[in-house]
């Protein structure tokens, strides 16, 4: 019985913790603070063969994320910078550091957990948020420095796909049946040893 409890603790309980970044498997990372799911591969447009190096202008990045189907989901988007507060945007500076955007929060508040991702580029990532007073400018974040600013549409930057909500990866039925079958056999072995 102790073995069954240990197996349960090792397989189920880690997903119930209070960590902000939770690996849901199958390339999904859930951010419980922001209630978004990010692709674990931060340069998936390159890895998937969609782009030669992953750096795209904003239109190309938007097209890529809008057509993306991954893990059975097609509602991916570019990260939002919509929550920028007045304290973050100083009109006298071209660059600012702010945790109030989705990738800014990831960079500044969860930086000690970034190793859960791979292919994170030390360069600029597009947001999906246009600067309202200059509609030809889009917010970005530089993952080498954390600085955020504005770029024109044609500037080549990376794209990181996110979606709203939690995508809790469900095990394939075959894997689940094997796991349950193994537990049943293990329980039978334990009972037979006691008898």
Buried (B, 14 or more C-beta within 10 A) or exposed (E): EEEEEEBEEEEEEEBEEEBBBBBBBBBBBBBEEBEBBBBBBBBBBBBBEBBEEBBBBBEBBBBBBEEBEBBEBEEBBBBBBBBBEEEBBEEEEEEBBBBBBBBBBBBBBBEEBBEEBEBBBEBBBBBBBBBEEEEEBBBBBBBEEBBBBBBEBEBBBBBBBBBEEBBEBEEEEEEEEEEEEEBEEEEEEBEEEEE
